[in-house]
C-alpha cells in the first residue's frame, strides 16, 4: 500500500514539475511578445489548467 502511494506521489510531483518547466519555457517565449506581468499570469493560469 505504501509503495503504491509513494509511486503515485512521485508521479504526481514529476508531472507537476514537468508541467511547470513546460510552462516556464512557454512564458519565456511569451515574454518576448508580452509584458512580464502577463507572463506571470499566463504561467499561473497554465498551471491551474492542469
PyMOL Python script that loads the backbone (N, CA, C, O; Angstrom):
from pymol import cmd

cmd.read_pdbstr("""\
ATOM      1  N   UNK A   1       0.858  -1.205   0.000  1.00  0.00           N
ATOM      2  CA  UNK A   1       0.000   0.000   0.000  1.00  0.00           C
ATOM      3  C   UNK A   1       0.884   1.241   0.000  1.00  0.00           C
ATOM      4  O   UNK A   1       0.645   2.168  -0.774  1.00  0.00           O
ATOM      5  N   UNK A   2       1.889   1.273   0.845  1.00  0.00           N
ATOM      6  CA  UNK A   2       2.769   2.449   0.929  1.00  0.00           C
ATOM      7  C   UNK A   2       3.530   2.651  -0.376  1.00  0.00           C
ATOM      8  O   UNK A   2       3.772   3.783  -0.796  1.00  0.00           O
ATOM      9  N   UNK A   3       3.904   1.546  -1.011  1.00  0.00           N
ATOM     10  CA  UNK A   3       4.655   1.653  -2.269  1.00  0.00           C
ATOM     11  C   UNK A   3       3.793   2.312  -3.343  1.00  0.00           C
ATOM     12  O   UNK A   3       4.273   3.170  -4.084  1.00  0.00           O
ATOM     13  N   UNK A   4       2.536   1.921  -3.429  1.00  0.00           N
ATOM     14  CA  UNK A   4       1.643   2.498  -4.430  1.00  0.00           C
ATOM     15  C   UNK A   4       1.440   3.989  -4.164  1.00  0.00           C
ATOM     16  O   UNK A   4       1.427   4.787  -5.100  1.00  0.00           O
ATOM     17  N   UNK A   5       1.282   4.366  -2.907  1.00  0.00           N
ATOM     18  CA  UNK A   5       1.111   5.778  -2.556  1.00  0.00           C
ATOM     19  C   UNK A   5       2.372   6.555  -2.919  1.00  0.00           C
ATOM     20  O   UNK A   5       2.292   7.656  -3.464  1.00  0.00           O
ATOM     21  N   UNK A   6       3.532   5.982  -2.617  1.00  0.00           N
ATOM     22  CA  UNK A   6       4.801   6.649  -2.923  1.00  0.00           C
ATOM     23  C   UNK A   6       4.948   6.850  -4.430  1.00  0.00           C
ATOM     24  O   UNK A   6       5.338   7.925  -4.885  1.00  0.00           O
ATOM     25  N   UNK A   7       4.631   5.804  -5.202  1.00  0.00           N
ATOM     26  CA  UNK A   7       4.731   5.914  -6.666  1.00  0.00           C
ATOM     27  C   UNK A   7       3.746   6.961  -7.174  1.00  0.00           C
ATOM     28  O   UNK A   7       4.081   7.735  -8.071  1.00  0.00           O
ATOM     29  N   UNK A   8       2.546   6.998  -6.618  1.00  0.00           N
ATOM     30  CA  UNK A   8       1.537   7.971  -7.042  1.00  0.00           C
ATOM     31  C   UNK A   8       2.019   9.385  -6.765  1.00  0.00           C
ATOM     32  O   UNK A   8       1.916  10.263  -7.623  1.00  0.00           O
ATOM     33  N   UNK A   9       2.547   9.606  -5.560  1.00  0.00           N
ATOM     34  CA  UNK A   9       3.053  10.933  -5.202  1.00  0.00           C
ATOM     35  C   UNK A   9       4.239  11.301  -6.090  1.00  0.00           C
ATOM     36  O   UNK A   9       4.342  12.435  -6.558  1.00  0.00           O
ATOM     37  N   UNK A  10       5.128  10.345  -6.319  1.00  0.00           N
ATOM     38  CA  UNK A  10       6.306  10.593  -7.152  1.00  0.00           C
ATOM     39  C   UNK A  10       5.888  10.957  -8.577  1.00  0.00           C
ATOM     40  O   UNK A  10       6.415  11.907  -9.158  1.00  0.00           O
ATOM     41  N   UNK A  11       4.944  10.204  -9.136  1.00  0.00           N
ATOM     42  CA  UNK A  11       4.448  10.510 -10.481  1.00  0.00           C
ATOM     43  C   UNK A  11       3.759  11.863 -10.517  1.00  0.00           C
ATOM     44  O   UNK A  11       3.905  12.616 -11.480  1.00  0.00           O
ATOM     45  N   UNK A  12       3.003  12.171  -9.461  1.00  0.00           N
ATOM     46  CA  UNK A  12       2.309  13.465  -9.396  1.00  0.00           C
ATOM     47  C   UNK A  12       3.313  14.603  -9.365  1.00  0.00           C
ATOM     48  O   UNK A  12       3.146  15.597 -10.072  1.00  0.00           O
ATOM     49  N   UNK A  13       4.358  14.468  -8.549  1.00  0.00           N
ATOM     50  CA  UNK A  13       5.387  15.509  -8.463  1.00  0.00           C
ATOM     51  C   UNK A  13       6.133  15.629  -9.786  1.00  0.00           C
ATOM     52  O   UNK A  13       6.398  16.737 -10.252  1.00  0.00           O
ATOM     53  N   UNK A  14       6.468  14.506 -10.387  1.00  0.00           N
ATOM     54  CA  UNK A  14       7.146  14.531 -11.683  1.00  0.00           C
ATOM     55  C   UNK A  14       6.295  15.248 -12.719  1.00  0.00           C
ATOM     56  O   UNK A  14       6.797  16.061 -13.494  1.00  0.00           O
ATOM     57  N   UNK A  15       5.002  14.941 -12.726  1.00  0.00           N
ATOM     58  CA  UNK A  15       4.083  15.551 -13.692  1.00  0.00           C
ATOM     59  C   UNK A  15       4.026  17.060 -13.475  1.00  0.00           C
ATOM     60  O   UNK A  15       4.109  17.830 -14.431  1.00  0.00           O
ATOM     61  N   UNK A  16       3.885  17.482 -12.218  1.00  0.00           N
ATOM     62  CA  UNK A  16       3.755  18.910 -11.939  1.00  0.00           C
ATOM     63  C   UNK A  16       5.052  19.640 -12.250  1.00  0.00           C
ATOM     64  O   UNK A  16       5.022  20.767 -12.745  1.00  0.00           O
ATOM     65  N   UNK A  17       6.199  19.010 -11.965  1.00  0.00           N
ATOM     66  CA  UNK A  17       7.494  19.636 -12.267  1.00  0.00           C
ATOM     67  C   UNK A  17       7.669  19.781 -13.773  1.00  0.00           C
ATOM     68  O   UNK A  17       8.106  20.829 -14.249  1.00  0.00           O
ATOM     69  N   UNK A  18       7.329  18.731 -14.529  1.00  0.00           N
ATOM     70  CA  UNK A  18       7.447  18.792 -15.986  1.00  0.00           C
ATOM     71  C   UNK A  18       6.512  19.851 -16.552  1.00  0.00           C
ATOM     72  O   UNK A  18       6.887  20.596 -17.458  1.00  0.00           O
ATOM     73  N   UNK A  19       5.284  19.919 -16.016  1.00  0.00           N
ATOM     74  CA  UNK A  19       4.333  20.919 -16.491  1.00  0.00           C
ATOM     75  C   UNK A  19       4.807  22.313 -16.133  1.00  0.00           C
ATOM     76  O   UNK A  19       4.640  23.249 -16.915  1.00  0.00           O
ATOM     77  N   UNK A  20       5.414  22.461 -14.924  1.00  0.00           N
ATOM     78  CA  UNK A  20       5.926  23.770 -14.527  1.00  0.00           C
ATOM     79  C   UNK A  20       7.070  24.196 -15.449  1.00  0.00           C
ATOM     80  O   UNK A  20       7.148  25.357 -15.852  1.00  0.00           O
ATOM     81  N   UNK A  21       7.958  23.250 -15.783  1.00  0.00           N
ATOM     82  CA  UNK A  21       9.059  23.568 -16.696  1.00  0.00           C
ATOM     83  C   UNK A  21       8.530  23.927 -18.080  1.00  0.00           C
ATOM     84  O   UNK A  21       9.000  24.877 -18.706  1.00  0.00           O
ATOM     85  N   UNK A  22       7.545  23.157 -18.556  1.00  0.00           N
ATOM     86  CA  UNK A  22       6.933  23.465 -19.850  1.00  0.00           C
ATOM     87  C   UNK A  22       6.288  24.844 -19.800  1.00  0.00           C
ATOM     88  O   UNK A  22       6.382  25.619 -20.752  1.00  0.00           O
ATOM     89  N   UNK A  23       5.637  25.139 -18.691  1.00  0.00           N
ATOM     90  CA  UNK A  23       5.009  26.444 -18.502  1.00  0.00           C
ATOM     91  C   UNK A  23       6.076  27.523 -18.506  1.00  0.00           C
ATOM     92  O   UNK A  23       5.889  28.570 -19.124  1.00  0.00           O
ATOM     93  N   UNK A  24       7.175  27.292 -17.839  1.00  0.00           N
ATOM     94  CA  UNK A  24       8.255  28.282 -17.760  1.00  0.00           C
ATOM     95  C   UNK A  24       8.831  28.546 -19.150  1.00  0.00           C
ATOM     96  O   UNK A  24       9.089  29.693 -19.513  1.00  0.00           O
ATOM     97  N   UNK A  25       9.029  27.478 -19.925  1.00  0.00           N
ATOM     98  CA  UNK A  25       9.555  27.642 -21.283  1.00  0.00           C
ATOM     99  C   UNK A  25       8.572  28.436 -22.128  1.00  0.00           C
ATOM    100  O   UNK A  25       8.974  29.309 -22.896  1.00  0.00           O
ATOM    101  N   UNK A  26       7.268  28.134 -21.988  1.00  0.00           N
ATOM    102  CA  UNK A  26       6.248  28.870 -22.728  1.00  0.00           C
ATOM    103  C   UNK A  26       6.256  30.341 -22.339  1.00  0.00           C
ATOM    104  O   UNK A  26       6.119  31.208 -23.202  1.00  0.00           O
ATOM    105  N   UNK A  27       6.415  30.635 -21.048  1.00  0.00           N
ATOM    106  CA  UNK A  27       6.385  32.019 -20.590  1.00  0.00           C
ATOM    107  C   UNK A  27       7.627  32.769 -21.058  1.00  0.00           C
ATOM    108  O   UNK A  27       7.567  33.975 -21.295  1.00  0.00           O
ATOM    109  N   UNK A  28       8.747  32.073 -21.193  1.00  0.00           N
ATOM    110  CA  UNK A  28       9.945  32.714 -21.723  1.00  0.00           C
ATOM    111  C   UNK A  28       9.694  33.155 -23.163  1.00  0.00           C
ATOM    112  O   UNK A  28      10.085  34.248 -23.573  1.00  0.00           O
ATOM    113  N   UNK A  29       9.030  32.277 -23.922  1.00  0.00           N
ATOM    114  CA  UNK A  29       8.688  32.628 -25.310  1.00  0.00           C
ATOM    115  C   UNK A  29       7.688  33.777 -25.316  1.00  0.00           C
ATOM    116  O   UNK A  29       7.820  34.718 -26.098  1.00  0.00           O
ATOM    117  N   UNK A  30       6.678  33.697 -24.435  1.00  0.00           N
ATOM    118  CA  UNK A  30       5.675  34.758 -24.366  1.00  0.00           C
ATOM    119  C   UNK A  30       6.292  36.084 -23.939  1.00  0.00           C
ATOM    120  O   UNK A  30       5.834  37.147 -24.358  1.00  0.00           O
ATOM    121  N   UNK A  31       7.330  36.027 -23.107  1.00  0.00           N
ATOM    122  CA  UNK A  31       7.905  37.249 -22.549  1.00  0.00           C
ATOM    123  C   UNK A  31       8.520  38.119 -23.636  1.00  0.00           C
ATOM    124  O   UNK A  31       8.616  39.336 -23.475  1.00  0.00           O
ATOM    125  N   UNK A  32       8.935  37.510 -24.738  1.00  0.00           N
ATOM    126  CA  UNK A  32       9.466  38.313 -25.841  1.00  0.00           C
ATOM    127  C   UNK A  32       8.366  39.132 -26.494  1.00  0.00           C
ATOM    128  O   UNK A  32       8.628  40.177 -27.089  1.00  0.00           O
ATOM    129  N   UNK A  33       7.119  38.648 -26.380  1.00  0.00           N
ATOM    130  CA  UNK A  33       5.987  39.320 -27.018  1.00  0.00           C
ATOM    131  C   UNK A  33       5.239  40.184 -26.007  1.00  0.00           C
ATOM    132  O   UNK A  33       4.914  41.337 -26.293  1.00  0.00           O
ATOM    133  N   UNK A  34       4.966  39.635 -24.834  1.00  0.00           N
ATOM    134  CA  UNK A  34       4.112  40.294 -23.844  1.00  0.00           C
ATOM    135  C   UNK A  34       4.925  40.901 -22.706  1.00  0.00           C
ATOM    136  O   UNK A  34       6.146  40.764 -22.645  1.00  0.00           O
ATOM    137  N   UNK A  35       4.206  41.583 -21.800  1.00  0.00           N
ATOM    138  CA  UNK A  35       4.838  42.176 -20.622  1.00  0.00           C
ATOM    139  C   UNK A  35       5.119  41.107 -19.583  1.00  0.00           C
ATOM    140  O   UNK A  35       4.562  40.011 -19.640  1.00  0.00           O
ATOM    141  N   UNK A  36       5.996  41.436 -18.621  1.00  0.00           N
ATOM    142  CA  UNK A  36       6.365  40.470 -17.583  1.00  0.00           C
ATOM    143  C   UNK A  36       5.177  40.110 -16.702  1.00  0.00           C
ATOM    144  O   UNK A  36       5.077  38.971 -16.246  1.00  0.00           O
ATOM    145  N   UNK A  37       4.287  41.041 -16.455  1.00  0.00           N
ATOM    146  CA  UNK A  37       3.110  40.755 -15.624  1.00  0.00           C
ATOM    147  C   UNK A  37       2.226  39.712 -16.296  1.00  0.00           C
ATOM    148  O   UNK A  37       1.748  38.783 -15.647  1.00  0.00           O
ATOM    149  N   UNK A  38       2.011  39.869 -17.598  1.00  0.00           N
ATOM    150  CA  UNK A  38       1.201  38.898 -18.334  1.00  0.00           C
ATOM    151  C   UNK A  38       1.878  37.533 -18.344  1.00  0.00           C
ATOM    152  O   UNK A  38       1.210  36.500 -18.316  1.00  0.00           O
ATOM    153  N   UNK A  39       3.210  37.537 -18.385  1.00  0.00           N
ATOM    154  CA  UNK A  39       3.973  36.294 -18.359  1.00  0.00           C
ATOM    155  C   UNK A  39       3.659  35.509 -17.085  1.00  0.00           C
ATOM    156  O   UNK A  39       3.396  34.308 -17.141  1.00  0.00           O
ATOM    157  N   UNK A  40       3.689  36.185 -15.946  1.00  0.00           N
ATOM    158  CA  UNK A  40       3.416  35.509 -14.677  1.00  0.00           C
ATOM    159  C   UNK A  40       1.970  35.016 -14.622  1.00  0.00           C
ATOM    160  O   UNK A  40       1.705  33.909 -14.153  1.00  0.00           O
ATOM    161  N   UNK A  41       1.047  35.831 -15.098  1.00  0.00           N
ATOM    162  CA  UNK A  41      -0.363  35.443 -15.070  1.00  0.00           C
ATOM    163  C   UNK A  41      -0.595  34.218 -15.946  1.00  0.00           C
ATOM    164  O   UNK A  41      -1.285  33.285 -15.535  1.00  0.00           O
ATOM    165  N   UNK A  42      -0.019  34.213 -17.159  1.00  0.00           N
ATOM    166  CA  UNK A  42      -0.198  33.069 -18.052  1.00  0.00           C
ATOM    167  C   UNK A  42       0.395  31.810 -17.447  1.00  0.00           C
ATOM    168  O   UNK A  42      -0.177  30.729 -17.588  1.00  0.00           O
ATOM    169  N   UNK A  43       1.521  31.932 -16.780  1.00  0.00           N
ATOM    170  CA  UNK A  43       2.142  30.775 -16.154  1.00  0.00           C
ATOM    171  C   UNK A  43       1.215  30.200 -15.086  1.00  0.00           C
ATOM    172  O   UNK A  43       1.009  28.988 -15.030  1.00  0.00           O
ATOM    173  N   UNK A  44       0.658  31.061 -14.242  1.00  0.00           N
ATOM    174  CA  UNK A  44      -0.248  30.601 -13.191  1.00  0.00           C
ATOM    175  C   UNK A  44      -1.496  29.974 -13.796  1.00  0.00           C
ATOM    176  O   UNK A  44      -1.968  28.942 -13.322  1.00  0.00           O
ATOM    177  N   UNK A  45      -2.028  30.593 -14.838  1.00  0.00           N
ATOM    178  CA  UNK A  45      -3.231  30.048 -15.481  1.00  0.00           C
ATOM    179  C   UNK A  45      -2.931  28.670 -16.054  1.00  0.00           C
ATOM    180  O   UNK A  45      -3.735  27.752 -15.891  1.00  0.00           O
ATOM    181  N   UNK A  46      -1.792  28.503 -16.722  1.00  0.00           N
ATOM    182  CA  UNK A  46      -1.449  27.206 -17.299  1.00  0.00           C
ATOM    183  C   UNK A  46      -1.289  26.141 -16.226  1.00  0.00           C
ATOM    184  O   UNK A  46      -1.690  24.995 -16.427  1.00  0.00           O
ATOM    185  N   UNK A  47      -0.711  26.505 -15.094  1.00  0.00           N
ATOM    186  CA  UNK A  47      -0.545  25.533 -14.008  1.00  0.00           C
ATOM    187  C   UNK A  47      -1.923  25.124 -13.469  1.00  0.00           C
ATOM    188  O   UNK A  47      -2.171  23.944 -13.220  1.00  0.00           O
ATOM    189  N   UNK A  48      -2.820  26.110 -13.291  1.00  0.00           N
ATOM    190  CA  UNK A  48      -4.142  25.790 -12.760  1.00  0.00           C
ATOM    191  C   UNK A  48      -4.975  24.962 -13.742  1.00  0.00           C
ATOM    192  O   UNK A  48      -5.802  24.150 -13.330  1.00  0.00           O
ATOM    193  N   UNK A  49      -4.751  25.174 -15.043  1.00  0.00           N
ATOM    194  CA  UNK A  49      -5.496  24.410 -16.043  1.00  0.00           C
ATOM    195  C   UNK A  49      -5.191  22.920 -15.909  1.00  0.00           C
ATOM    196  O   UNK A  49      -6.098  22.092 -15.994  1.00  0.00           O
ATOM    197  N   UNK A  50      -3.929  22.577 -15.700  1.00  0.00           N
ATOM    198  CA  UNK A  50      -3.577  21.178 -15.496  1.00  0.00           C
ATOM    199  C   UNK A  50      -4.099  20.696 -14.146  1.00  0.00           C
ATOM    200  O   UNK A  50      -3.902  19.535 -13.786  1.00  0.00           O
TER     201      UNK A  50
END
""", "prot")
cmd.dss("prot")
cmd.show_as("cartoon", "prot")
cmd.util.cbc("prot")
cmd.orient("prot")
